[in-house]
Amino acid sequence: MTDTATEPFNLNEQGFLQAIDQLLERFERYSSGRCFEDIERARLEHGADVPVSLFDDTVHELADELFGGTSWSMNLDMDMIMPDRSQIGYDAEFLVGCRNVVRKYGLSAWLYEMINDASIAMVTNCPSDRMPFQLGLFDTREIFQRKTLKGKKRGAGNKKRRECMGRYLQQMYRLAAYTMLRWGDDEPRAADTALMLLIYGGLGMCMLRDDPKVVQLGCVPDFQYRNVYGQLRDMRIQADLDYACSVDLSVAESLEYPDCMDTRYLYDAKKIVQAYRALWDSETKSAAQLLVEIEENGPYKVEDVWKDPLYLHDLAFSLLGPSVSYPLQEGFRLRDRDMFEKGVAELERQASNVQKTGLLMTLASYIFFAEPEDRMDAILASRKERKRMLDEYEMLGEMATVIALYRFPRDGRSLRAMRALLMHETGVYADEMGELMGLTDKPDGGLDEILSVSE
């Protein structure tokens, strides 16, 4: 399992390169400095007080298509809204670098190298040179380096520096997951790799080594991660077989897609709580410990998945996503009853929504919020509150995407819907799943029903 050669990822690199070439061509107005000439000309003609719009919708759309709503998209928007020669030059150089690496080595190698660069920054506590100037609410120029009145350079405290670098690493995982979903329609491994990137981070990064071009780039040819992925895959398959044997076939056979997903979600939500409670007084290894042991020693045989803490850990992700499942998982690991019961209450709330409106509608409710930058309450909020809003916005999109990656089929329509969840594209999600949610004949596309779930 650990040394078998595999085929390169079949990603649409030509489509990516065409899009980034178009972006560079449109962005040339800014990188060449012509935008500043346009500003000066407009001021001479209409006066200095007249606002000049330099925003190019095509640049915005191409940036989102290429970089999946990460901070790189926001930085290119800022280049058009508040032009700064230094930032524009930096961003243009980044775009050219991305194009050149993808053209020479491929998308998998580019993503691996981007994540590796961000990981090294975290380990060495030294910021990456590729970090965008604006990273969420962080101004990386202020965080890592700025001049004092005496001319000396200083940065923010170590806590804020590490928080900033941690956010950058998470965004690289998100970018890689998005890229797999956006450009990997014809690659069977793309969705699984995207899931591992969003859930297990480093494991997903290692899965990019399945592309021989990544190894040829110079990374360590270590394939022990396949032990972990194989263990998780086999336990999921075993759980599927157990479920098929335990459900009432007279009922199950009458359930059509997507109702069958709702039934399975409710089954898993009930069983995981029962399983955790049954193991409460037993000594168990943590999921983290088991993952390390599997990577080093290989997979182990599981007699009963409902007694295996690693399977339950993985299942919790499929029910609540990585952030919201934390109280349930960590409460069990620490045997902290209060924390655990909070996790149970949240799971019961989500299960109730699925029972009332279905899984597809429940996931739609997670993304039915405007971006914080477009909300008046966010504009008027404090910096701390705006950060909370931005974190929640991203968390809900990733939560919905992770649940979908675990529980949706892998057909083209479902993959497009998963991508829409990650990008908070409610219109695209409704186009792909509206008929299955029964919204096509409802006024306002079922808006009231979605809002009732999100409240």
FENNORLIN-V90569 format. One record per residue. RES is the residue in one letter. NEAR is the number of other C-alpha atoms within 12 Angstrom. D_FIRST is the distance of its C-alpha to the first C-alpha in Angstrom with 1 decimal. Layout:
res:RES near:NEAR d_first:D_FIRST
res:RES near:NEAR d_first:D_FIRST
//
This chain:
res:M near:20 d_first:0.0
res:T near:25 d_first:3.8
res:D near:15 d_first:5.9
res:T near:16 d_first:6.0
res:A near:17 d_first:9.5
res:T near:21 d_first:10.9
res:E near:17 d_first:14.6
res:P near:28 d_first:16.9
res:F near:31 d_first:18.0
res:N near:25 d_first:21.0
res:L near:30 d_first:23.4
res:N near:26 d_first:27.2
res:E near:34 d_first:27.8
res:Q near:19 d_first:31.2
res:G near:24 d_first:32.4
res:F near:31 d_first:31.5
res:L near:29 d_first:33.3
res:Q near:19 d_first:36.3
res:A near:27 d_first:36.6
res:I near:34 d_first:36.5
res:D near:27 d_first:39.0
res:Q near:24 d_first:41.2
res:L near:35 d_first:40.9
res:L near:33 d_first:41.8
res:E near:20 d_first:44.7
res:R near:28 d_first:46.1
res:F near:36 d_first:45.5
res:E near:25 d_first:47.5
res:R near:27 d_first:50.6
res:Y near:37 d_first:49.6
res:S near:31 d_first:47.9
res:S near:19 d_first:50.9
res:G near:23 d_first:53.3
res:R near:20 d_first:55.1
res:C near:29 d_first:54.6
res:F near:25 d_first:56.9
res:E near:18 d_first:59.5
res:D near:21 d_first:59.3
res:I near:27 d_first:60.0
res:E near:19 d_first:62.9
res:R near:16 d_first:64.4
res:A near:19 d_first:64.2
res:R near:17 d_first:65.9
res:L near:14 d_first:68.7
res:E near:14 d_first:69.3
res:H near:14 d_first:69.0
res:G near:13 d_first:69.4
res:A near:13 d_first:67.1
res:D near:12 d_first:67.0
res:V near:14 d_first:65.5
res:P near:17 d_first:61.7
res:V near:24 d_first:59.6
res:S near:18 d_first:56.4
res:L near:28 d_first:53.7
res:F near:23 d_first:50.9
res:D near:23 d_first:49.0
res:D near:19 d_first:47.3
res:T near:23 d_first:45.2
res:V near:35 d_first:43.8
res:H near:30 d_first:43.0
res:E near:23 d_first:41.2
res:L near:32 d_first:39.2
res:A near:35 d_first:38.1
res:D near:33 d_first:37.0
res:E near:32 d_first:35.1
res:L near:40 d_first:33.3
res:F near:39 d_first:32.8
res:G near:36 d_first:32.6
res:G near:39 d_first:35.4
res:T near:36 d_first:34.3
res:S near:36 d_first:36.9
res:W near:38 d_first:36.9
res:S near:34 d_first:38.5
res:M near:30 d_first:41.1
res:N near:38 d_first:41.9
res:L near:46 d_first:42.6
res:D near:32 d_first:44.9
res:M near:28 d_first:46.6
res:D near:37 d_first:47.2
res:M near:35 d_first:49.3
res:I near:24 d_first:51.0
res:M near:23 d_first:51.9
res:P near:30 d_first:51.5
res:D near:22 d_first:50.9
res:R near:21 d_first:50.7
res:S near:18 d_first:48.3
res:Q near:29 d_first:45.8
res:I near:34 d_first:46.1
res:G near:26 d_first:45.5
res:Y near:25 d_first:42.4
res:D near:38 d_first:41.0
res:A near:34 d_first:41.8
res:E near:22 d_first:40.0
res:F near:26 d_first:36.9
res:L near:35 d_first:36.9
res:V near:24 d_first:37.4
res:G near:23 d_first:34.5
res:C near:34 d_first:32.2
res:R near:31 d_first:33.3
res:N near:21 d_first:33.0
res:V near:27 d_first:29.4
res:V near:32 d_first:28.3
res:R near:23 d_first:30.3
res:K near:20 d_first:28.9
res:Y near:27 d_first:25.2
res:G near:34 d_first:24.6
res:L near:42 d_first:24.3
res:S near:47 d_first:20.7
res:A near:38 d_first:21.8
res:W near:34 d_first:25.0
res:L near:42 d_first:23.5
res:Y near:46 d_first:21.1
res:E near:35 d_first:24.0
res:M near:35 d_first:26.4
res:I near:38 d_first:24.2
res:N near:33 d_first:23.6
res:D near:27 d_first:27.3
res:A near:35 d_first:28.2
res:S near:29 d_first:25.8
res:I near:20 d_first:27.4
res:A near:26 d_first:30.8
res:M near:25 d_first:30.0
res:V near:16 d_first:28.9
res:T near:14 d_first:31.8
res:N near:22 d_first:34.3
res:C near:24 d_first:35.3
res:P near:33 d_first:35.6
res:S near:31 d_first:33.8
res:D near:22 d_first:36.2
res:R near:31 d_first:34.7
res:M near:37 d_first:35.6
res:P near:43 d_first:38.1
res:F near:36 d_first:41.7
res:Q near:29 d_first:41.7
res:L near:35 d_first:38.7
res:G near:35 d_first:39.7
res:L near:30 d_first:42.9
res:F near:30 d_first:42.1
res:D near:24 d_first:44.0
res:T near:32 d_first:41.7
res:R near:25 d_first:44.6
res:E near:22 d_first:46.5
res:I near:30 d_first:43.6
res:F near:30 d_first:42.6
res:Q near:21 d_first:45.6
res:R near:17 d_first:49.3
res:K near:15 d_first:52.6
res:T near:11 d_first:55.1
res:L near:8 d_first:58.9
res:K near:8 d_first:59.0
res:G near:9 d_first:56.5
res:K near:10 d_first:53.7
res:K near:15 d_first:50.2
res:R near:18 d_first:48.7
res:G near:22 d_first:46.0
res:A near:21 d_first:45.3
res:G near:15 d_first:44.4
res:N near:18 d_first:40.9
res:K near:15 d_first:40.1
res:K near:21 d_first:40.9
res:R near:30 d_first:39.0
res:R near:28 d_first:35.8
res:E near:25 d_first:36.3
res:C near:36 d_first:36.7
res:M near:38 d_first:33.6
res:G near:31 d_first:31.6
res:R near:33 d_first:33.0
res:Y near:39 d_first:32.0
res:L near:40 d_first:28.4
res:Q near:35 d_first:28.4
res:Q near:38 d_first:30.0
res:M near:42 d_first:27.3
res:Y near:42 d_first:24.7
res:R near:44 d_first:27.1
res:L near:42 d_first:27.8
res:A near:45 d_first:24.1
res:A near:50 d_first:23.8
res:Y near:43 d_first:27.0
res:T near:42 d_first:26.1
res:M near:46 d_first:23.0
res:L near:45 d_first:25.4
res:R near:36 d_first:28.3
res:W near:38 d_first:26.8
res:G near:35 d_first:23.7
res:D near:28 d_first:25.4
res:D near:20 d_first:23.8
res:E near:28 d_first:20.2
res:P near:23 d_first:18.3
res:R near:31 d_first:15.9
res:A near:36 d_first:19.1
res:A near:42 d_first:20.3
res:D near:36 d_first:17.1
res:T near:42 d_first:17.0
res:A near:46 d_first:20.7
res:L near:46 d_first:20.4
res:M near:39 d_first:17.9
res:L near:40 d_first:20.3
res:L near:43 d_first:23.3
res:I near:37 d_first:22.0
res:Y near:32 d_first:19.6
res:G near:32 d_first:20.8
res:G near:31 d_first:18.6
res:L near:34 d_first:15.3
res:G near:36 d_first:16.6
res:M near:45 d_first:17.6
res:C near:39 d_first:14.1
res:M near:44 d_first:12.9
res:L near:50 d_first:15.5
res:R near:42 d_first:13.5
res:D near:37 d_first:11.6
res:D near:35 d_first:15.0
res:P near:30 d_first:15.4
res:K near:30 d_first:19.0
res:V near:35 d_first:18.1
res:V near:27 d_first:16.5
res:Q near:19 d_first:19.5
res:L near:23 d_first:21.8
res:G near:16 d_first:21.0
res:C near:21 d_first:18.6
res:V near:15 d_first:16.4
res:P near:23 d_first:13.2
res:D near:25 d_first:11.3
res:F near:30 d_first:8.0
res:Q near:29 d_first:8.0
res:Y near:35 d_first:9.4
res:R near:35 d_first:6.4
res:N near:30 d_first:6.9
res:V near:38 d_first:10.4
res:Y near:34 d_first:10.3
res:G near:26 d_first:8.5
res:Q near:32 d_first:11.2
res:L near:38 d_first:13.9
res:R near:22 d_first:13.2
res:D near:23 d_first:13.3
res:M near:31 d_first:16.4
res:R near:29 d_first:18.1
res:I near:17 d_first:17.7
res:Q near:22 d_first:19.1
res:A near:30 d_first:21.9
res:D near:20 d_first:22.7
res:L near:15 d_first:23.1
res:D near:20 d_first:25.2
res:Y near:24 d_first:27.3
res:A near:20 d_first:28.0
res:C near:12 d_first:29.2
res:S near:17 d_first:31.4
res:V near:20 d_first:33.3
res:D near:15 d_first:36.6
res:L near:13 d_first:35.8
res:S near:10 d_first:39.5
res:V near:14 d_first:39.1
res:A near:20 d_first:35.5
res:E near:14 d_first:36.3
res:S near:13 d_first:39.2
res:L near:17 d_first:37.2
res:E near:13 d_first:36.3
res:Y near:22 d_first:34.2
res:P near:28 d_first:34.6
res:D near:28 d_first:36.3
res:C near:28 d_first:33.2
res:M near:31 d_first:31.4
res:D near:35 d_first:34.4
res:T near:31 d_first:34.3
res:R near:35 d_first:30.6
res:Y near:38 d_first:31.2
res:L near:30 d_first:34.2
res:Y near:28 d_first:32.5
res:D near:36 d_first:29.6
res:A near:35 d_first:32.3
res:K near:25 d_first:34.2
res:K near:28 d_first:31.4
res:I near:39 d_first:29.9
res:V near:34 d_first:33.3
res:Q near:18 d_first:33.9
res:A near:28 d_first:30.5
res:Y near:38 d_first:31.1
res:R near:27 d_first:34.7
res:A near:18 d_first:33.6
res:L near:21 d_first:31.4
res:W near:22 d_first:34.0
res:D near:15 d_first:35.5
res:S near:16 d_first:32.3
res:E near:16 d_first:30.4
res:T near:22 d_first:27.0
res:K near:22 d_first:24.4
res:S near:24 d_first:24.2
res:A near:26 d_first:21.5
res:A near:21 d_first:21.1
res:Q near:17 d_first:20.8
res:L near:26 d_first:18.1
res:L near:32 d_first:16.0
res:V near:21 d_first:16.4
res:E near:21 d_first:15.6
res:I near:25 d_first:12.4
res:E near:27 d_first:11.3
res:E near:19 d_first:12.6
res:N near:18 d_first:12.0
res:G near:23 d_first:9.1
res:P near:27 d_first:10.2
res:Y near:22 d_first:13.6
res:K near:15 d_first:15.6
res:V near:20 d_first:18.2
res:E near:14 d_first:21.4
res:D near:18 d_first:23.3
res:V near:32 d_first:22.0
res:W near:30 d_first:25.6
res:K near:27 d_first:25.5
res:D near:33 d_first:22.3
res:P near:36 d_first:23.4
res:L near:38 d_first:20.1
res:Y near:37 d_first:20.4
res:L near:39 d_first:24.1
res:H near:42 d_first:23.4
res:D near:42 d_first:21.3
res:L near:42 d_first:23.9
res:A near:41 d_first:26.7
res:F near:39 d_first:25.3
res:S near:39 d_first:25.4
res:L near:49 d_first:29.0
res:L near:47 d_first:30.6
res:G near:38 d_first:28.4
res:P near:34 d_first:27.5
res:S near:29 d_first:31.1
res:V near:32 d_first:33.0
res:S near:38 d_first:30.6
res:Y near:29 d_first:31.1
res:P near:30 d_first:34.1
res:L near:41 d_first:32.5
res:Q near:43 d_first:29.3
res:E near:30 d_first:31.1
res:G near:25 d_first:34.0
res:F near:39 d_first:31.9
res:R near:30 d_first:30.1
res:L near:20 d_first:33.5
res:R near:23 d_first:35.3
res:D near:19 d_first:37.7
res:R near:21 d_first:39.5
res:D near:16 d_first:41.3
res:M near:22 d_first:38.3
res:F near:27 d_first:36.4
res:E near:24 d_first:39.3
res:K near:23 d_first:39.6
res:G near:31 d_first:36.0
res:V near:34 d_first:36.9
res:A near:22 d_first:40.0
res:E near:26 d_first:38.1
res:L near:34 d_first:35.7
res:E near:27 d_first:38.7
res:R near:23 d_first:40.4
res:Q near:36 d_first:37.5
res:A near:30 d_first:37.2
res:S near:22 d_first:40.9
res:N near:30 d_first:40.7
res:V near:34 d_first:38.0
res:Q near:25 d_first:40.2
res:K near:21 d_first:43.3
res:T near:29 d_first:42.0
res:G near:32 d_first:38.4
res:L near:39 d_first:35.1
res:L near:43 d_first:35.8
res:M near:42 d_first:39.1
res:T near:39 d_first:37.9
res:L near:46 d_first:35.4
res:A near:48 d_first:38.2
res:S near:37 d_first:40.4
res:Y near:42 d_first:37.9
res:I near:39 d_first:38.4
res:F near:34 d_first:42.1
res:F near:28 d_first:43.4
res:A near:24 d_first:44.8
res:E near:28 d_first:43.3
res:P near:26 d_first:45.0
res:E near:20 d_first:46.6
res:D near:14 d_first:48.4
res:R near:16 d_first:49.7
res:M near:13 d_first:53.2
res:D near:16 d_first:52.3
res:A near:21 d_first:49.5
res:I near:18 d_first:51.9
res:L near:14 d_first:54.5
res:A near:17 d_first:52.0
res:S near:13 d_first:51.5
res:R near:17 d_first:48.7
res:K near:15 d_first:47.0
res:E near:17 d_first:47.4
res:R near:25 d_first:46.2
res:K near:23 d_first:43.0
res:R near:18 d_first:42.5
res:M near:28 d_first:43.1
res:L near:30 d_first:40.6
res:D near:23 d_first:37.9
res:E near:22 d_first:38.6
res:Y near:31 d_first:38.6
res:E near:36 d_first:35.1
res:M near:31 d_first:33.8
res:L near:34 d_first:35.1
res:G near:42 d_first:33.5
res:E near:44 d_first:30.1
res:M near:40 d_first:30.5
res:A near:46 d_first:31.5
res:T near:50 d_first:28.6
res:V near:46 d_first:25.9
res:I near:42 d_first:27.5
res:A near:43 d_first:27.7
res:L near:38 d_first:24.0
res:Y near:36 d_first:23.1
res:R near:37 d_first:25.9
res:F near:34 d_first:27.0
res:P near:22 d_first:25.8
res:R near:24 d_first:24.2
res:D near:19 d_first:27.1
res:G near:22 d_first:29.0
res:R near:23 d_first:31.8
res:S near:31 d_first:29.6
res:L near:40 d_first:27.7
res:R near:35 d_first:31.1
res:A near:40 d_first:32.3
res:M near:47 d_first:29.4
res:R near:44 d_first:30.3
res:A near:37 d_first:33.9
res:L near:45 d_first:33.2
res:L near:46 d_first:31.6
res:M near:44 d_first:34.5
res:H near:35 d_first:37.2
res:E near:31 d_first:38.3
res:T near:33 d_first:40.3
res:G near:23 d_first:41.9
res:V near:23 d_first:38.7
res:Y near:37 d_first:37.2
res:A near:35 d_first:40.4
res:D near:22 d_first:40.4
res:E near:28 d_first:37.0
res:M near:34 d_first:37.4
res:G near:29 d_first:41.1
res:E near:20 d_first:41.7
res:L near:25 d_first:39.1
res:M near:31 d_first:40.8
res:G near:24 d_first:44.2
res:L near:25 d_first:45.6
res:T near:17 d_first:46.8
res:D near:13 d_first:50.2
res:K near:15 d_first:50.8
res:P near:11 d_first:53.0
res:D near:15 d_first:51.4
res:G near:22 d_first:48.0
res:G near:27 d_first:47.7
res:L near:26 d_first:48.2
res:D near:17 d_first:50.1
res:E near:26 d_first:47.5
res:I near:33 d_first:44.7
res:L near:22 d_first:47.0
res:S near:18 d_first:47.8
res:V near:29 d_first:44.1
res:S near:23 d_first:43.7
res:E near:15 d_first:46.8
//
